[in-house]
């Protein structure tokens, strides 16, 4: 790391479950400690859920860097098309 490396704000949105906690631990181990890491629990504060929705977060855990949702986290969640393809929709 150089002295000119910009400190980034890394926000991790979580549901607080065991899977999210394990993923957050893995992310913390991979992200350079020079950067600021903030974990948001969607169950702890209604404002966090509102912000997650505004950022386009549909699945968690999700990572936002400097206010932008990473492309790997832009999954839109289950869709009607996928449910229909799996034979799960009402007829």
HUGIPE-V336717 format. One record per pair of residues at least 6 apart in sequence whose C-alpha atoms are under 6 Angstrom apart, sorted by the first residue. I is the first residue (numbers start at 1). J is the second residue. Records with the same first field share a line. If there is no record, write none. Layout:
BEGIN
I=J  J
END
This chain:
BEGIN
7=35
8=35
9=36  65  66
10=36  37  64  65
11=37  38  39  63  64
12=39  62  63
13=40  61  62
14=20  40  41  60  61
15=41  42
16=41
20=61
42=48  49
58=76  77
59=77
62=73
63=70
64=70
83=89
END
